Amino acid sequence: MNKEEEAGGRLDTEPASPVYILAVETSCDETSVAIVRDGKEILANIVSSQVETHQLYGGVVPEVASRQHVEMITLIIEEAFAKSGVRPGQLSAVAVTHGPGLIGALLVGVVAAKSLACALELPLIGVHHIAGHIYANELVHKLEYPFMTLVVSGGHTELVYVESEGVFRIIGQTRDDAAGEAYDKVARALKLPYPGGPHIDRLAHEAKEAVPLPRAWLEPDSYDFSFSGLKSAVLSALNTAAMKGQPLAPEAVARGFQESVTDVLVEKALRAVEAYGAKQLLLAGGVAANKGLRAALEARCARAGVPLLAPPLSLCTDNAAMIAAAAFLKYRRGQFSPMDLKAESSLKLEAWSVSS
């Protein structure tokens, strides 16, 4: 690898196949390592979740997450090699999430990836976490540009317009709580375990009626989101009912909350698709596993004649295969990261876009 390539220069030729990329993901509370061939074929995607540990605290504790990443990362790398059947000498590059995320957690993955790339004399590719979530779809679908992506996760709720391969433009985002955060906060109010999303989703499907709750549409032309007021409305409804001695049924609250969230997400996403002439709507992020959101999007997209793409549940939550898929975009262009790559807790998606 010459200095121009290391600094991000463009390769003059297409990479020879097969291209094996080992990717590392440690942005939050999953330690994951994957090996992916030619940007699409998953040979190994090992994920070690810390959910049971953080359930004790009702949420992710950054210092605890970092320690568990340190304990698991070498074992997960070894397991990925064993499962894939790929030898270290066959790798073409090493990729790693270097932002956004918990800074201590990110550092564990970045140091591990840099060490491996240095030892094997391989190119290093830093990847934006949300770019990974978006391109998780390319592991199972054929993407057609331009497309719109609804990103919904614990820390992000965004509408991202992707005009061409790897070029991102955020047209709408949350102004306060992300949808996943709101789910967790409402779940705590309902005394449900962490993470709250799956439990609220399950209760919502069991409910025969819904507690009426507001929708935050914001300005008529806005694609932004706001869920803080909805969370407050849920707490107010619960407190008012308790003071009257008429507690609300948890399933009715869950259904009312979920319907409020999904109505806004779905309508704004479809409005954005029409306004920007997108050929597809992609769903991405951990909350993409939510059955209520998927069903609402499928129904609305079917009525509008818009193709909806969503990854399987195994690729919705944080995993390294999605990081490898996004890294392949830069590998093909020879846009590699320097060995002094830093973990960046607030890395901007648009700044990560591939260069022409």
MIKOLDO-779499 format. One line per 5 residues: number of its first residue (from 1); their letters; for each residue x, y, z of C-alpha. Coordinates in pm, whole numbers, m for minus. Example, Ala and Ser with C-alpha at 12.3 -4.5 7.8 and 13.67 -1.06 7.14 Angstrom:
2
1> AS> 1230/m450/780; 1367/m106/714
//
This chain:
356
1> MNKEE> 0/0/0; 158/330/m108; 125/663/70; m134/797/m173; m363/499/m112
6> EAGGR> m310/523/264; m415/888/258; m728/809/60; m613/809/m304; m819/641/m575
11> LDTEP> m720/303/m716; m680/294/m1092; m824/m56/m1130; m1115/m249/m987; m1011/m482/m704
16> ASPVY> m958/m845/m797; m1220/m1083/m662; m1254/m1222/m406; m1215/m934/m162; m1225/m1043/202
21> ILAVE> m1291/m765/453; m1275/m829/826; m1486/m572/1010; m1508/m479/1378; m1808/m314/1548
26> TSCDE> m1793/m199/1912; m1986/130/1909; m2219/47/2199; m2304/m279/2376; m2239/m545/2110
31> TSVAI> m1894/m681/2033; m1904/m799/1674; m1657/m919/1413; m1748/m1026/1060; m1574/m1146/748
36> VRDGK> m1755/m1058/426; m1660/m1151/69; m1696/m892/m211; m1906/m664/6; m2213/m888/4
41> EILAN> m2149/m1249/105; m2137/m1297/482; m1893/m1573/573; m1903/m1500/947; m2089/m1244/1156
46> IVSSQ> m2021/m1305/1524; m2210/m1089/1775; m2161/m1096/2150; m2441/m900/2317; m2416/m732/2656
51> VETHQ> m2793/m693/2702; m2813/m919/3008; m2537/m721/3181; m2692/m381/3117; m3041/m499/3214
56> LYGGV> m2917/m484/3573; m2877/m107/3535; m3178/m32/3317; m2957/98/3036; m2607/89/2888
61> VPEVA> m2327/182/3130; m2037/306/2910; m1752/194/3136; m1902/m154/3176; m1953/m179/2800
66> SRQHV> m1590/m86/2731; m1457/m346/2974; m1664/m623/2819; m1544/m525/2470; m1184/m559/2593
71> EMITL> m1260/m903/2737; m1436/m1032/2424; m1270/m874/2118; m983/m1120/2071; m1210/m1421/2122
76> IIEEA> m1463/m1285/1870; m1191/m1223/1610; m1068/m1579/1649; m1422/m1714/1622; m1483/m1516/1301
81> FAKSG> m1173/m1666/1138; m1273/m2015/1250; m1632/m1988/1125; m1547/m1825/792; m1262/m2058/702
86> VRPGQ> m1068/m1750/585; m704/m1729/689; m551/m1398/803; m326/m1397/496; m632/m1399/267
91> LSAVA> m777/m1073/401; m788/m771/172; m859/m503/435; m966/m442/794; m1265/m217/865
96> VTHGP> m1389/m72/1191; m1664/153/1323; m1486/469/1437; m1799/672/1511; m2046/774/1626
101> GLIGA> m2092/586/1953; m1960/557/2307; m1603/683/2295; m1457/414/2523; m1635/137/2335
106> LLVGV> m1525/274/1997; m1164/292/2114; m1154/m81/2186; m1259/m166/1831; m1036/95/1668
111> VAAKS> m726/m21/1856; m800/m387/1774; m856/m313/1404; m547/m94/1374; m335/m360/1545
116> LACAL> m462/m630/1309; m418/m413/998; m66/m317/1104; 36/m674/1182; m97/m805/850
121> ELPLI> 13/m495/650; m343/m437/526; m540/m123/442; m755/17/725; m1105/152/658
126> GVHHI> m1287/358/920; m1665/332/883; m1954/549/1000; m2194/344/1212; m2509/471/1035
131> AGHIY> m2358/411/691; m2326/52/807; m2691/33/908; m2797/173/570; m2578/m64/368
136> ANELV> m2687/m365/572; m2966/m366/314; m2718/m432/33; m2629/m763/197; m2976/m891/105
141> HKLEY> m3123/m650/m153; m3034/m480/m481; m3024/m105/m423; m3144/144/m684; m3035/507/m666
146> PFMTL> m3152/752/m558; m3317/607/m249; m3444/737/85; m3354/573/416; m3547/589/741
151> VVSGG> m3287/528/1014; m3445/439/1348; m3231/326/1640; m3158/388/2005; m2948/695/1934
156> HTELV> m3060/803/1587; m3380/889/1404; m3304/1035/1063; m3422/1055/705; m3119/1013/481
161> YVESE> m3131/1079/107; m2873/872/m85; m2847/1017/m434; m2564/789/m548; m2353/512/m399
166> GVFRI> m2217/613/m60; m2317/980/m84; m2540/1081/208; m2757/1382/278; m2956/1408/601
171> IGQTR> m3286/1584/529; m3451/1525/865; m3349/1419/1215; m3471/1411/1571; m3461/1738/1763
176> DDAAG> m3455/1563/2101; m3503/1195/2187; m3440/932/1922; m3727/688/1874; m3535/410/2049
181> EAYDK> m3464/635/2346; m3833/720/2373; m3920/350/2367; m3679/278/2652; m3805/571/2863
186> VARAL> m4170/474/2818; m4082/112/2893; m3925/219/3222; m4243/410/3308; m4438/90/3242
191> KLPYP> m4187/m107/3453; m4077/m316/3156; m3725/m464/3124; m3443/m305/2922; m3428/m281/2625
196> GGPHI> m3787/m158/2613; m3859/m166/2240; m3937/m537/2198; m4158/m539/2510; m4362/m237/2399
201> DRLAH> m4395/m385/2051; m4526/m713/2199; m4773/m540/2432; m4899/m315/2152; m4994/m619/1948
206> EAKEA> m5182/m767/2244; m5391/m453/2305; m5756/m427/2202; m5759/m49/2239; m5510/237/2247
211> VPLPR> m5468/527/2485; m5506/844/2270; m5173/1027/2247; m5052/1327/2041; m4849/1325/1718
216> AWLEP> m4559/1568/1683; m4576/1677/1319; m4374/2000/1371; m4376/2252/1085; m4575/2157/772
221> DSYDF> m4263/2127/553; m4034/1971/815; m3886/1623/793; m3754/1647/1151; m3883/1439/1440
226> SFSGL> m3953/1503/1808; m4046/1237/2062; m3975/1413/2392; m4327/1559/2409; m4481/1220/2338
231> KSAVL> m4280/1065/2620; m4403/1343/2852; m4762/1284/2738; m4732/915/2829; m4598/999/3177
236> SALNT> m4875/1255/3228; m5146/1005/3125; m5004/742/3359; m4979/983/3654; m5328/1127/3600
241> AAMKG> m5484/783/3584; m5298/669/3895; m5417/973/4095; m5775/893/3996; m5730/535/4110
246> QPLAP> m5793/412/3755; m5453/287/3632; m5418/245/3258; m5364/m99/3104; m4995/m123/3000
251> EAVAR> m5086/m279/2666; m5321/11/2583; m5048/262/2666; m4797/66/2458; m5029/58/2159
256> GFQES> m5110/428/2183; m4742/517/2209; m4635/289/1924; m4910/412/1693; m4808/772/1760
261> VTDVL> m4443/700/1680; m4511/493/1369; m4769/735/1224; m4515/1018/1222; m4223/805/1099
266> VEKAL> m4423/649/817; m4592/965/688; m4274/1173/690; m4075/897/521; m4330/858/242
271> RAVEA> m4356/1234/196; m3978/1250/161; m3975/967/m94; m4223/1157/m312; m4055/1495/m273
276> YGAKQ> m3709/1365/m363; m3813/1119/m633; m3658/823/m453; m3687/483/m621; m3687/289/m293
281> LLLAG> m3744/340/77; m3493/163/300; m3545/89/668; m3235/74/887; m3132/62/1253
286> GVAAN> m3219/m140/1559; m3581/m22/1573; m3618/m156/1217; m3686/m487/1393; m4008/m342/1539
291> KGLRA> m4301/m542/1396; m4547/m255/1431; m4325/m15/1236; m4255/m273/966; m4623/m353/922
296> ALEAR> m4722/14/902; m4449/90/648; m4535/m214/437; m4901/m115/422; m4831/250/343
301> CARAG> m4563/170/82; m4793/m82/m85; m5063/183/m121; m4811/432/m261; m4642/180/m491
306> VPLLA> m4303/240/m328; m4062/m56/m290; m3972/m103/79; m3641/m268/164; m3556/m383/516
311> PPLSL> m3280/m611/642; m3359/m935/827; m3385/m902/1203; m3031/m1040/1249; m2891/m743/1054
316> CTDNA> m3105/m472/1215; m2919/m451/1544; m2550/m359/1564; m2330/m609/1379; m2000/m607/1194
321> AMIAA> m2128/m745/862; m2300/m414/793; m1969/m234/863; m1795/m456/608; m2066/m381/351
326> AAFLK> m2017/m6/391; m1638/m42/396; m1648/m213/56; m1770/114/m98; m1444/281/3
331> YRRGQ> m1227/m24/m66; m1330/m22/m432; m1223/342/m456; m898/297/m266; m1014/540/0
336> FSPMD> m832/407/303; m786/550/650; m452/650/801; m311/445/1087; m366/736/1324
341> LKAES> m744/696/1274; m930/826/1579; m1252/719/1746; m1506/1001/1704; m1817/990/1922
346> SLKLE> m1994/1255/1709; m1874/1161/1360; m2093/1319/1089; m2250/1091/828; m2233/1338/540
351> AWSVS> m1861/1395/603; m1802/1019/572; m1951/1003/220; m1730/844/m45; m1530/1069/m276
356> S> m1598/1073/m648
//
